[in-house]
Amino acid sequence: MNKKKKLSISVATMVLLCLCLCITSFALAYAVLKVDDNCFQTGGIGIDFNHGEPVITADEFLFEPGMTVEKSFYIQNNGTWAVYYKLYFNQVEGNLGHVLHVTILNEDGEVLLSGKPADLTKGNTPAIKSVLKVDQRQNLKIRFHFPETAGNSMQSGSLTFELSAIAVQTKNNKGMEFE
């Protein structure tokens, strides 16, 4: 009988421990799964910037004072959330970077960005005010103008650059922070 009593106590203890484990596990799972006002959602940023093609190619134009060239390009949001975006010039080299005046316009003709390529760097340009929604394509134009006041001495000048874009999600980013 002594063995039966020990066995009964052991079984009862195991049942009680299993019951406590089940209750604790349920309480922990419930606490983890039910956290009020904390909804997390992740997404991806994907930008198609002119299908990776340059907007203007080397030796495409021989600029002279008074000349204006306009080229079309686009930016499209292929990500999973609406984004703010910024256009800027990267790796600007050559003395025409301080001479040519560049204007970027949207399809309605509104000026989005204006200045000299050497000044329109990532750190100096503001974000574009309009939001680019998921799957939205924004057709843009870039206008290069060689001012008449630059004179003939600048005609032998050069300019190389990368026109670049960066994007950040709008969710939880009201200040349009890009860092």
C-alpha positions, -999 to +999 in steps of 0.1 A: +000+000+000+029+023+006+039+020-030+003+027-041+001+058-020+035+071-033+024+063-069-009+082-063+009+112-048+034+112-077+006+111-103-014+138-086+018+160-083+025+155-121-011+163-130-009+194-108+024+205-123+011+199-159-020+220-151+002+248-137+024+246-168-006+249-191-021+278-171+013+296-171+018+290-209-017+303-217-012+334-195+022+342-211+008+336-247-022+358-240+000+386-225+023+385-256-004+384-282-026+410-266-007+443-263-031+472-268-022+500-292+010+483-305+005+473-340+036+466-360+038+464-398+068+461-419+072+469-456+098+472-483+110+501-503+114+496-540+120+525-564+123+522-602+143+552-612+141+556-650+146+518-654+182+523-644+189+543-676+208+576-675+186+607-681+213+623-702+243+605-716+279+616-721+286+636-753+248+637-760+249+675-762+276+701-767+264+729-745+270+766-754+258+798-738+221+803-740+213+767-747+186+748-729+180+711-730+150+692-716+149+655-710+121+632-696+125+605-670+104+589-643+103+575-608+080+547-597+072+533-563+074+495-565+075+491-527+048+480-503+041+514-487+038+551-498+072+569-498+087+603-496+115+607-521+144+630-528+163+637-560+199+648-559+231+650-578+259+627-568+296+626-578+295+660-595+328+667-613+338+694-637+335+732-637+301+732-654+287+719-621+289+754-608+276+770-641+247+751-656+213+757-640+191+726-636+154+725-630+133+694-623+096+696-630+067+673-625+042+664-653+021+695-644+051+718-649+056+725-612+092+731-602+103+704-578+140+712-576+162+740-590+198+751-588+233+742-598+243+705-599+272+711-575+248+726-549+220+700-553+236+672-533+220+646-511+225+667-479+213+700-495+181+690-513+148+688-496+124+659-500+098+663-528+066+675-512+043+650-529+040+614-516+046+586-541+019+559-534+024+522-540+027+515-578+025+552-586+047+565-614+057+602-615+068+614-649+094+642-646+114+665-668+149+678-662+160+711-678+196+720-682+203+757-690+237+772-699+234+808-689+244+834-716+264+853-689+287+823-685+307+834-716+326+815-741+354+805-717+331+779-701+324+763-735+354+740-730+341+730-696+328+696-686+304+680-662+298+645-650+273+634-624+249+608-613+213+619-609+201+598-579+170+592-559+164+580-523+131+571-507+117+565-472+084+552-461+058+577-450+045+555-422+056+569-388+078+595-406+059+628-406+091+648-405+103+632-438+135+620-421+160+603-445+185+591-419 
